[in-house]
Amino acid sequence: MGELKQSHPDDQAAARRAEAIVEALRSSGRSVATAESCSIGHIGRYFAGARGASRVYLGSVIAYTKRSKQRGLGVSDELLTGPMGAVTRDVAIAMAEGVLDLMGASIAVATTGVAGPTPDEDGNPVGMLVVAIAEQGKASAAATFEFRSRDVDDFNACAVSKALEMVAERLGLDMDGSNRVPV
């Protein structure tokens, strides 16, 4: 594995999954980018820590505020000012598509949510997470998760796990990331 500091029980599993994703992308000549809000760069850290990352991981945009989502990723004001604000499937998809275009990646993953310790300015509860995947030539997809009240480290571990799981599924990797299915 890369030189990633392990601090959470799920860190080793996430590092193995990131390595499997990086290898699958490398062998298919593809690339990945990340757009992170509530996960504040943790997903990108796993990609960057994987062996061979410099060949496939193009980078990340940490867009923590609505303004940075709009300016950095092109998320529309209409999406950000809706009833649930920035924590929606549409916003997550716009973030993923924005970083996909910005970085010129083959595939992108984005997160938006509420890590806590209090609900966000739109009333979204602590523990709400939306993860989206965008891919060149394919329909984008998003999923919403509710982790209830957790500390920030647990929330970030859950966000990393769900994001890597969704990328692995999109690439046709099995759930533990060890067996490659044709992409």
N, C-alpha and C positions, 0 to 999 in steps of 0.2 A: 504494500500500500504506500501511498504518498506519506509525507511528513506531517500529517494532520494530527493535532493533539486530540486524544480521545478523552472526553469528559462525561459523556452520557452513556447509559447502558446500550443504547441503540446506535452509537457512533460507528462501531465496527461493521455492523450490517449495512449502514448507510455508505460507509467508505467502500465496501465490497460492491454494492449496487452501483455506485458512481463509477468505479473502475470498469465494471461490466458494460455500462452505458458508453463510457469513453472508448473502450475497445471495439464495441459494435459500431460506433460512429466512425472510428479510425479505419476499420476494415471495409467500411462501405463508402469511404471518402466523403463523409458528411460532417456537419458541425452543429454545435449547440450554443445558445446564449440564454441568459436569465434576466428576468425583470422581477425585482423583489421589493415588496413594501414591508409587511409585517415580519418577514423572515430576515430582514436586514443583511442580506449577503451570505447567509449560512448555506444556502444551496450552492451558490457559486463557489464557496469555500471547499465544498466536497468535490465539485468538478475539478477545480484548480489543484486539489491535492491528489488526484488520481494520476497514475502513471500514464504518460502519453497525452496529458491534457493540453499541452501547448500546441498540439496538432489539430485539436477539435474544439476546444473551449474558447469561444471568441470574446467573452466578457459578459459583464452584467451592468444593469442600471439599477441602482437602489433608489427607488422613487417612493419616499416615505410619506410625502404630503400630496394632497390633491393637485397643488400647483406643479409639483415636480412630475406627477403622472401626466399632466396636461402638456407641460413644456418639453419634457424629456422623451416622452413616449407617444405623444399625440393623442392621448385619451381626450375625447370631446367633453366640453363643459356640460353638455346635456346629460351625459352618462354620470358624471361626478356629482351633479346637483339633484339627482333623482332621490326618491324617498329613502333609499338605503345608502346613499352617498357612494363612497368608493369601494364598498364591500359587496360587490355583485358579480355574477358570472360575466355579464357584459363588460364590466370594467376589467376584470382579469383577462378576458379574451383580448380586449383592446391593448392591454399592457403586453401580452405575449406577442400579438401581431406587430405592435410597435417596435419591440426589441428585435424581433425577427427581421423586420425591414431595416432597422437602424444598423444592425451588426452584419446583415447579409448571411444569416445562419440558415441551416437546413431545417432546424427545429428549435423551438424556444419554449421555456416554461416560465410562468409568472405566478406570483402569490400576492394576495391582498387579504387583509383580515384584521383581527383585533387581538394582539398579544396580551394586552392588559397593562396595568392592573385594574383599569376601569373601562367601562364601555366607551366607544368612540363618540365623536361629536354628533353623529347621526343616530345614536342610540343602539348601535350594533353591539351585541354582547361579547364579553371577553370569551375567547376560545373559538370564535367564528373564523373560519379559513375558507378561502376560495382559491383553487389552483386551476390554471388554464394551460393548455398546450396548443401551440400554433406550429404548423409545418408547411413548408413550401408545397403547393399543389394539393393539399388536403384540407378538409374542413377542420376548423378549430373546435376545441371542446373544453368544457370546464366542469368542475365538480365542487360542491360545497360540503364542508365538514364542520361539525360542532364538537369541540373538545371540552366544553364547559370551562369552569375556572381551573386553570393550571398556572403554575409559575411560568415565567417567561422562558426559562430553559426547556421545560417540558413542552411548551407550545412550539418553540423553534424546532425541537427534535421531531415533533409530529408533523410540522410543515415540511421539513426536509424529507421525512419518510414518505409522505403522500406525494410530494412533487417528484421524487426519484421513482417512486412506484408508477406514477402516471407516464413518465418518460419511458421507463422500461417496458410498460405495456404497449405504448405507441410503437416502440421499436421491435416488438415481438419477442422480448426477453421474458423468460418465465419469472415467477414471483421472487425467487431468490437470486435472480440475475446471473445464474451460472450456465444455463443452456440457451443458446441462440437459436431463434426461429427465423426463417428467411424474412428479410426486411422488404 
